[in-house]
């Protein structure tokens, strides 16, 4: 297995396969909007990354499916809602949205995987990414509006007084629509970051207090 981070990402995604009641509005829910530059997605040069042992990326300005434009966070009394706006939410061979949640108590992670019309959502706790069960964890995909809506019941994340949020997208496509996974082109975009820093999701946003 190549030691570069993009290759590790690809291997983890392929080995995972496909894996990856909306709460009503609450009064005084605090909202935060994070805007991201348009056309700032990058793609990994896997060959160069393998050769150099570090991530090598090139601009992927035409990759509208990966390109996050805006993230809206609503921290309600009973649920945290994160809406991820994408420049053009089309189908991709691999489609993953990662949400990192930092509370006073600990770090949480949500991963949303899309495959055709199916959506898979998972919750993890801590830096070791221990899987957690969460009734009411929902992801809704609206391709017509180019957005994904992720709803996390606050009880599932220990009812925090505030959270800070980070969001990134990773997609993979096969050029020309044919070939094998060896031909996959992986693309990445992180909200609030222009260009590329690394392949981890940082919690960069301000504290969003519970309504």
Secondary structure, DSSP 8 states (H G I E B T S, - for coil): ---SHHHHHHHHHHHHTT--------TT-EEEEEE--TT--EEE-HHHHHHHTS--EEE-TT-TTT-EEEEEEEE-SSEEEEEEEES-----SEEEEEEEEE-SS-EEEEEEEEETTEEEEEEEETTTTEEE--TT-EEEEEGGGTEEEEEEEGGGGT--SEEEEEEEEEEEEEGGG-S-GGGEEEEEEETT-SS-S-SS----S--EE--
